[in-house]
Every structure is written in structure tokens, then in C-alpha cells.
Amino acid sequence: MDRKRERLIWLSAITAMLLILAVILLSPVASAQTSSRRNTQEYIRDLEAALYILQSNYVDEVDPDILFKGAMDGMFSNLDDPYSIYLDGESLEQMTDTTEGKYGGVGLYISKDRFDPDNPYGRLPYVKVVSPIEDTPSWRAGINAGDYIYAIEDESAEGFTTQDVSNRLRGKPGSDVMVTILRNGSFTFDVKLTRAEIEIPTVKSTVIDGRIGYLRIIEFTPYTEPRVKESLIEFSAQGLDKLIVDVRSNPGGLLDSVVEIADLFFSGGVVVSTQYRQERQNKIHRAAPGKIVPSSMEIVVLIDKGSASASEILTGALKDRNRATVIGETSFGKGSIQQMIPLNGAAIKLTTGRYYTPDGNNIDKTGIDPDIAVEEPELTEAQALSYASLLQENRVGAFVNENPDPSSTQVDRFIRKLQNEGLDPGEKILRLMVKREAERRLNVPPIVDMEFDSVLIRAVEYLDTGR
């Protein structure tokens, strides 16, 4: 790099950083808060001086791009907000690929872990899985919401940012990447993921027992509302008067999309309100007049710890307005709104507001509690060890590789063998592991599971009995 170009890059870095500091520090609230402290110009002068000293005096020549990115990452990490980040040009391009619906990778939505006083593990220094994307390599490999990325290609992921993880997981379709997963904060296992071109699905639907409409919303994109509408019209044409809306492991998506979908359930009234630091940006989103879901249709919404953001907006609207009964476990708890702010070929993804359900609740970091809680019983210590060993040794995967469509007799024999070896997390769990592993190999896996899906089974029972 010649000296002239280096100086231009350095000056551009300083200018961009000073601009960001000015935006942050010169806002009305910030100005009031810092009136009794050092003033803004002092911070800016010190920052400029530090950059100059590093460039001029550090023992080795330093790339100004690295200094600038490090300073930006440091500023945003001190916000203690996993959703506010600096995106350099490459990261911005990757995010654009994702939001447009296709990208090359393994199919994971991730977030930096945050402190949870009710979590016995506290805050772990790893990136957390919000949810795997259905029908992708991560989903087929059995990665779950709540897992942690412990290592990638034997490199510890401790302290990695979400962008660090994303950069390592992306790659040429068909190439492999070895990921070590930390589950339940207690044991790890390796999964080999073959990267693919990820196409994000949006909606799946079916009819259960010829009498209950089942609608799974996988993500809220510009293409989701037409497909939801199509399914709801089909249910009505069949004369169905019961509906299950499943947003489990739905990481969210676009605010406009979820408001459009709420329009199908409500005729007028509040869907969600948004509040920003600048009051003039506050907005109340209301449903448009007219709806296609009749008031007589009984609705159940299914949620879990992977239900986040836009899926929580829809759930909150249906729950607060007494339009649905919510079944499952407490949702993820993402009640904030992010905005992309361009910056010299890069961008800042910044939390600028919060959303509130029709009853005025902000569920950020708390989530939405179900009306009827359904949680799987916790494993004993011995069962957890057996479960960990099965994952680490990939015993179930090896069995399904040898028996792609195992018969009941083959499954029974396999389970007895494992139990005789002392590998017994519980017979139900073993049968579920075999079934899930076999289904992940199918090109078109079943939409519902009325054998092992306890939340769905409970929802059907509630719609049948009213309790």
C-alpha cells in the first residue's frame, strides 16, 4: 500500500468514526447526559489523537482498516445489545443475500447470548442459535434453538461475534464445515454440515384429521402474506372452524409482513405499536377493515423459545385481543426494532425503537408466556449423559444410514441394543431421535407429527375439549 493511499484510508476512517461519534454524542439525550462530563469535542480529539499515535508510533505498520473496524466493534459491543452491530462491506453484502431469500451457508439464525438471571449457566461467551431454518443442513443435522456454537473446525468460538460465526459458516455450496455444538450448557458434540444454497421457506400447511387447519409460518418475508392468505382461504372453503397457527422456531422477519398477516385475522384495531427515541417516529399499526378469518373460527398459536420478533408480534396481537389461546413455552423475547444506516459502503445495524403489543407490553428479554405451558420433562443426570454419548458418537445417524427406512422391528432391536449398553435417555427420546433422523433424510418430510409432538398433540386436545 503506497503512503498516499494509506493516508487517504486513514483520513476516511477518522472522518467516518467522527461522524458516528457526532451522531451518537450530539443527540439531545446524550448531550444532556454528558453536560457534567467531558464534552463531545474532547472525546473526538482524543480519538483522533489515539489513531494518529497508533499509525505513527506503533512498532509495526498497522492497516487503518483494521484499526477502524476494531474501534467500531468496540463501541457497539459496549451497548450490550446483540442486535446493534457495525457491518463492513463484505458483511453487508452477506446480510443482503440473506434478506433477499437465498444465500450459501448452513441455515442458522444466531444471536449473541445475553444475561438471563433465570438461566443456571448465566451468560455463556458463545453465539447462540435462535433457530435453524427448516429443511436446511443445520435443521437436518439436528441443531436446536438454544444450542451454542462452541467451535468451528476445531477453533474455539469463545468470544466470537455473530459476524465471526457467519463468516466461517458460509462457503461454497457442497463444501463441508465441522461445527461443535454446546447443548444444555453441559455437553458438546460435533456435526459435519455440508453447505448449500439456502432458500428460506415461508409457509407450510395441512389439515389434521380432516377437521383442523394447520398453518406453520416459518418466517415473515415479502412472500409470506400471500401464502398465508391462500392457506386460510382454502381452510375456509373446506368449512373448517378450528385453526392452529405454529410459529415455533420462527425467528421473525419484516414488520410490514406480520402486520399484513394480522390484517387477515382482524378488522381494524391495534396490531402493534412502535416507540422510538425520536417521538415523531412513533407509530400505531392497525389492521385494515375486513378480514378473511371468521370470528367463529377457534384459534390456537404454538410458540417456543425460538419464536422471536415478528412471530411474537403476531402472537401478542392474537393473545391480547383474546383471539387465540397460546400453547407451548415462553418465546424468545425480542421486542426491539433495528434500522440499517448506510455508512461509506458499509452500514450500521442499530436498535432504534421497541415494539409493544396491543395491551402495551414490551416483551424484550422476557418473551410471551403461553396460556397453556407444555414443556418436555428434564432428563436425569444419567439420561443426559446417555443422550450426550449418542450425539457425540452419532449412533442414531449411523443406524439410519444403514437402515434409511427402518421397520418397527429394526427400531425395537436397535433401542434394546442401546439400552443393554447403558445408553438410555428414555425410550420415547430414543424413538423420537430415530424418527427425526429418518425424516431429515426425506426430500419432503411430514408437516406434522401426531406421535411425538407433545405441543401439537396438546393443541388438538384443547380444540377438541376446550380445556
C-alpha positions in Angstrom: 0.0 0.0 0.0 1.6 3.4 -1.0 1.8 6.1 1.5 -0.7 8.4 -0.2 -3.4 5.7 -0.4 -2.7 4.7 3.2 -3.2 8.3 4.3 -6.4 8.6 2.4 -7.8 5.4 4.0 -6.7 6.7 7.4 -8.3 10.0 7.0 -11.5 8.3 5.7 -11.5 6.1 8.7 -11.2 9.0 11.1 -13.8 11.0 9.3 -16.3 8.2 9.4 -15.7 7.4 13.0 -16.0 11.1 14.0 -19.3 11.2 12.1 -20.7 8.3 14.0 -19.5 9.7 17.3 -21.1 13.0 16.5 -24.4 11.4 15.7 -24.4 9.4 18.9 -22.9 12.1 21.2 -24.7 15.1 19.9 -28.2 13.7 20.2 -30.4 15.6 22.7 -30.4 12.9 25.3 -26.7 12.3 25.1 -26.0 16.0 25.3 -28.0 16.3 28.5 -26.3 13.2 30.0 -22.8 14.4 29.2 -23.2 18.0 30.2 -21.5 17.4 33.6 -18.8 15.1 32.0 -16.3 15.6 29.3 -17.7 17.3 26.3 -18.1 15.8 22.8 -15.2 17.6 21.2 -12.8 16.3 23.9 -13.8 12.7 23.0 -13.4 13.3 19.3 -10.0 15.0 19.8 -8.7 12.1 21.9 -9.9 9.5 19.4 -8.2 11.3 16.6 -5.0 11.6 18.6 -5.1 7.9 19.5 -5.5 6.9 15.8 -2.6 9.2 14.9 -0.3 7.8 17.6 -1.0 4.2 16.6 -0.4 5.0 12.9 2.8 6.9 13.6 4.5 5.1 16.5 3.4 1.5 16.8 6.3 -0.8 16.3 4.7 -2.5 13.3 2.8 -0.9 10.4 -0.9 -1.1 11.1 -3.7 -1.4 8.5 -6.0 1.6 9.2 -9.0 -0.5 8.1 -8.3 -2.9 10.9 -8.0 -0.1 13.5 -11.2 1.4 12.3 -13.2 -1.8 12.4 -11.8 -2.6 15.8 -12.9 0.7 17.2 -16.4 0.4 15.7 -16.8 -3.2 17.0 -15.7 -1.9 20.5 -18.2 0.9 20.5 -21.1 -1.4 19.6 -20.1 -4.2 21.9 -20.3 -1.7 24.8 -24.0 -1.1 24.0 -24.7 -4.6 25.4 -27.2 -5.1 22.6 -26.7 -8.2 20.4 -28.7 -6.6 17.5 -26.7 -3.4 17.1 -23.6 -4.0 15.0 -21.2 -2.5 12.5 -21.2 -4.2 9.1 -18.3 -3.8 6.8 -18.8 -4.1 3.0 -18.4 -7.9 3.0 -20.7 -8.4 5.9 -23.3 -6.1 4.5 -23.3 -8.0 1.2 -23.8 -11.3 3.0 -26.7 -9.8 5.0 -28.3 -8.5 1.8 -28.1 -12.1 0.3 -29.9 -13.4 3.4 -32.8 -10.9 3.4 -33.3 -11.5 -0.3 -34.2 -15.1 0.4 -31.2 -17.0 -0.9 -27.6 -17.4 0.3 -24.9 -20.1 0.6 -24.4 -21.5 4.1 -25.8 -23.9 6.6 -29.1 -22.4 7.6 -28.9 -20.9 11.1 -30.3 -17.8 12.7 -27.9 -16.8 15.5 -27.6 -14.1 18.2 -25.1 -13.1 20.8 -26.0 -14.6 24.1 -27.3 -12.2 26.8 -27.5 -12.4 30.5 -30.5 -14.2 31.9 -30.8 -14.3 35.7 -33.1 -17.4 35.4 -30.5 -19.3 33.3 -28.4 -21.5 35.6 -25.5 -21.1 33.1 -25.7 -17.3 33.2 -24.3 -15.7 30.1 -22.1 -18.0 28.0 -19.3 -16.5 25.8 -20.6 -18.1 22.7 -23.0 -17.3 19.9 -26.5 -18.8 20.5 -28.7 -20.5 17.9 -32.1 -18.6 17.8 -33.4 -21.3 15.4 -32.3 -23.5 12.5 -34.0 -22.8 9.2 -36.3 -25.7 8.2 -35.1 -28.1 5.5 -31.5 -26.8 5.6 -28.3 -28.6 6.6 -28.4 -27.3 10.2 -32.0 -28.5 10.6 -31.3 -31.9 9.1 -28.3 -32.3 11.4 -30.5 -31.8 14.5 -29.2 -28.4 15.7 -31.8 -26.9 18.0 -32.9 -23.5 19.2 -30.9 -22.7 22.3 -27.8 -24.5 21.2 -24.4 -22.7 21.2 -21.7 -22.6 18.6 -18.8 -23.9 20.7 -16.2 -24.4 18.0 -15.8 -24.3 14.2 -13.2 -26.5 12.5 -11.7 -27.1 16.0 -11.2 -23.4 16.5 -12.8 -22.3 19.7 -15.7 -19.9 19.1 -15.4 -18.3 22.6 -15.8 -14.6 22.2 -16.8 -14.7 18.5 -19.3 -12.2 17.3 -22.3 -13.3 15.2 -20.5 -12.0 12.2 -17.4 -14.0 13.0 -19.6 -17.1 13.1 -21.5 -16.2 9.9 -18.2 -15.6 8.0 -16.9 -19.1 9.0 -20.1 -20.9 8.3 -20.6 -19.5 4.8 -18.8 -21.0 1.9 -19.1 -22.7 -1.5 -22.2 -25.0 -1.7 -21.1 -28.6 -1.4 -18.2 -27.8 0.9 -18.1 -29.2 4.4 -17.7 -27.4 7.8 -17.3 -29.1 11.1 -19.2 -27.4 13.9 -19.0 -28.3 17.6 -22.4 -27.7 19.4 -22.8 -27.0 23.1 -26.2 -28.1 24.4 -27.8 -27.5 27.7 -24.7 -25.7 28.8 -23.2 -29.1 29.7 -22.0 -31.3 26.8 -20.7 -30.9 23.3 -20.9 -32.9 20.1 -19.6 -32.4 16.6 -21.7 -32.1 13.4 -20.4 -32.1 9.9 -22.5 -29.7 7.8 -22.4 -29.6 4.0 -23.0 -26.1 2.9 -25.9 -25.5 0.5 -27.7 -22.6 -1.3 -30.2 -21.7 1.4 -33.7 -20.9 0.2 -35.7 -19.7 3.1 -39.2 -21.3 3.1 -42.1 -19.2 4.5 -45.3 -21.3 5.0 -46.4 -24.9 5.2 -50.0 -26.0 5.8 -52.1 -29.1 6.0 -55.4 -30.4 7.6 -55.2 -32.6 10.7 -57.8 -35.4 10.9 -59.8 -33.7 8.2 -61.1 -31.1 10.7 -58.4 -28.8 12.0 -56.4 -26.4 9.8 -52.7 -26.3 10.5 -50.6 -23.4 9.4 -46.9 -23.2 10.1 -45.3 -19.8 9.4 -41.6 -20.3 9.1 -40.5 -16.7 8.6 -42.1 -13.3 7.8 -40.9 -12.2 4.3 -42.5 -10.2 1.4 -43.7 -13.6 0.1 -45.3 -14.8 3.4 -48.7 -13.0 3.4 -49.9 -14.3 0.0 -49.2 -17.9 1.0 -50.8 -17.5 4.4 -53.8 -15.9 2.7 -54.0 -18.8 0.2 -54.0 -21.4 3.0 -56.6 -19.6 5.1 -58.9 -19.3 2.1 -58.5 -23.0 1.4 -59.3 -23.9 5.1 -62.5 -21.7 4.9 -63.5 -23.3 1.6 -63.3 -26.7 3.4 -65.6 -25.5 6.1 -63.0 -25.8 8.9 -63.8 -23.9 12.1 -60.6 -24.7 14.0 -57.1 -23.4 13.3 -53.6 -24.0 14.6 -51.0 -21.3 13.8 -47.5 -22.6 14.5 -44.7 -20.0 14.9 -42.3 -22.3 16.8 -38.7 -21.7 15.8 -39.8 -18.7 13.7 -37.1 -16.0 14.1 -39.2 -13.2 12.9 -38.7 -11.1 9.8 -40.4 -8.0 8.4 -42.7 -5.8 10.4 -44.8 -5.0 7.3 -45.2 -8.7 6.6 -46.6 -9.5 10.1 -48.9 -6.5 10.0 -50.3 -7.6 6.6 -50.9 -11.1 8.0 -52.6 -9.8 11.1 -55.0 -8.0 8.7 -56.3 -11.4 7.7 -57.4 -12.1 11.3 -58.7 -8.7 12.4 -60.9 -6.0 11.0 -59.4 -2.8 12.5 -57.8 -2.3 15.9 -54.2 -2.2 17.1 -51.8 -4.9 15.9 -48.6 -3.4 17.3 -47.3 0.0 18.3 -43.7 1.1 17.9 -41.8 3.7 20.0 -38.6 5.4 19.1 -36.2 7.8 20.8 -37.5 10.4 18.5 -41.2 10.6 19.3 -42.1 11.8 15.9 -41.3 8.3 14.6 -43.7 6.6 16.9 -46.5 4.7 15.1 -49.5 2.6 15.9 -50.0 -0.1 13.3 -53.7 -1.0 12.9 -55.4 -3.8 11.0 -57.3 -2.7 7.9 -61.1 -3.0 7.7 -62.2 -6.5 6.6 -60.8 -10.0 7.4 -60.9 -13.4 5.9 -60.7 -15.5 9.1 -64.3 -15.6 10.5 -64.8 -14.7 14.2 -66.3 -18.1 14.7 -63.0 -19.9 13.9 -61.3 -21.1 17.1 -57.5 -20.4 17.0 -54.5 -21.8 18.9 -51.0 -20.4 18.5 -47.9 -22.6 19.2 -44.7 -20.9 20.4 -41.4 -21.9 21.8 -38.1 -20.4 22.8 -37.2 -20.0 19.1 -40.2 -17.8 18.4 -38.9 -14.3 18.1 -39.6 -10.7 16.9 -42.3 -10.7 14.2 -43.7 -14.1 15.4 -44.0 -12.6 18.9 -45.9 -9.6 17.4 -48.5 -11.8 15.8 -48.7 -14.0 18.9 -49.1 -10.9 21.1 -51.8 -9.4 18.9 -53.8 -12.6 18.9 -53.4 -13.2 22.6 -54.0 -9.6 23.8 -57.1 -9.3 21.7 -58.5 -12.6 23.0 -58.5 -14.1 19.5 -56.3 -17.1 20.3 -55.1 -19.4 23.0 -51.3 -19.7 23.2 -49.7 -23.1 23.9 -46.1 -24.1 24.3 -43.2 -22.5 26.1 -42.1 -18.8 26.7 -41.0 -17.2 23.5 -37.5 -15.8 22.8 -38.1 -12.2 23.8 -37.0 -9.8 21.0 -39.1 -6.6 21.4 -36.7 -4.2 19.7 -36.6 -2.7 16.2 -33.4 -2.4 14.1 -32.7 0.1 11.3 -29.9 -0.2 8.6 -28.0 3.1 8.3 -25.6 3.3 5.3 -22.0 4.4 6.0 -19.5 4.8 3.2 -20.1 1.4 1.6 -20.7 -0.2 4.9 -23.6 0.1 7.3 -24.7 0.2 10.9 -27.5 -2.0 12.1 -28.8 -0.1 15.1 -31.6 -0.7 17.6 -33.7 2.5 17.2 -37.0 1.5 18.8 -39.1 -1.0 20.7 -42.5 -2.5 19.8 -45.5 -3.0 22.1 -48.4 -5.5 22.0 -51.9 -4.1 21.9 -52.1 -4.2 25.7 -48.9 -2.0 25.8 -46.5 -4.8 26.8 -42.9 -4.8 25.6 -41.6 -8.4 25.7 -37.9 -7.6 25.1 -35.8 -10.1 27.1 -38.9 -11.6 28.7 -40.9 -13.1 25.9 -44.5 -14.1 25.8 -45.8 -16.6 28.3 -48.2 -19.3 26.9 -51.7 -19.6 28.3 -51.0 -23.4 28.5 -47.4 -24.4 29.1 -46.1 -27.6 27.6 -42.5 -28.5 28.3 -40.7 -31.7 28.0 -39.6 -33.3 31.3 -35.9 -32.7 32.1 -33.5 -35.5 31.8 -31.9 -37.1 34.8 -28.1 -36.8 35.0 -27.7 -40.4 33.8 -30.2 -39.8 30.9 -28.3 -36.6 29.9 -25.0 -38.5 29.8 -26.6 -41.2 27.6 -28.1 -38.6 25.3 -24.7 -36.8 25.1 -22.9 -40.0 24.2 -25.5 -40.8 21.5 -24.9 -37.4 19.9 -21.2 -37.5 20.2 -20.9 -41.0 18.7 -23.6 -40.3 16.2 -25.1 -43.7 16.9 -28.6 -42.9 15.7 -27.2 -41.3 12.5 -25.2 -44.5 11.8 -28.2 -46.7 12.3 -30.4 -44.7 9.9 -27.5 -44.6 7.4 -27.7 -48.4 7.4 -31.5 -48.5 7.6 -32.9 -45.5 5.7 -36.5 -46.6 6.2 -36.3 -48.7 9.4 -39.1 -51.1 10.2 -40.6 -51.2 13.7 -38.8 -54.4 14.4 -35.4 -52.9 13.4 -36.1 -49.8 15.6 -37.1 -52.0 18.5 -34.0 -54.1 18.2 -31.8 -51.0 18.0 -33.3 -49.5 21.1 -32.9 -52.7 23.1 -29.2 -52.8 22.0 -28.6 -49.3 23.2 -30.4 -49.9 26.5 -28.3 -53.1 27.0 -25.2 -50.9 26.5 -26.4 -48.5 29.2 -27.3 -45.8 26.6 -30.8 -45.0 27.7 -32.1 -41.3 27.8 -35.6 -42.8 27.8 -37.4 -44.9 25.3 -39.6 -42.0 24.0 -36.5 -39.9 23.3 -34.8 -42.8 21.5 -37.7 -43.4 19.3 -38.0 -39.7 18.6 -34.3 -39.4 17.7 -34.7 -42.3 15.2 -37.8 -40.8 13.7 -36.3 -37.3 13.4 -33.1 -38.6 11.9 -35.0 -40.6 9.3 -37.3 -37.7 8.4 -34.3 -35.4 7.9 -33.2 -37.6 5.0 -36.5 -37.2 3.2 -36.9 -34.7 0.4 -40.4 -33.9 1.6 -40.6 -34.5 5.4 -44.0 -34.8 7.1 -45.6 -31.4 8.0 -47.0 -32.6 11.4 -46.1 -35.2 13.9 -49.0 -36.5 15.9 -47.0 -39.2 17.6 -44.2 -37.3 19.4 -45.0 -33.5 19.1 -46.5 -33.0 22.6 -47.2 -29.3 22.0 -49.2 -30.1 18.8 -51.0 -33.0 20.5 -52.0 -30.7 23.4 -53.3 -28.1 21.0 -55.5 -30.7 19.2 -56.8 -31.9 22.6 -57.6 -28.3 23.6 -59.5 -27.6 20.4 -61.4 -30.8 20.9 -62.3 -30.4 24.6 -62.0 -26.7 25.3 -59.5 -27.4 28.1 
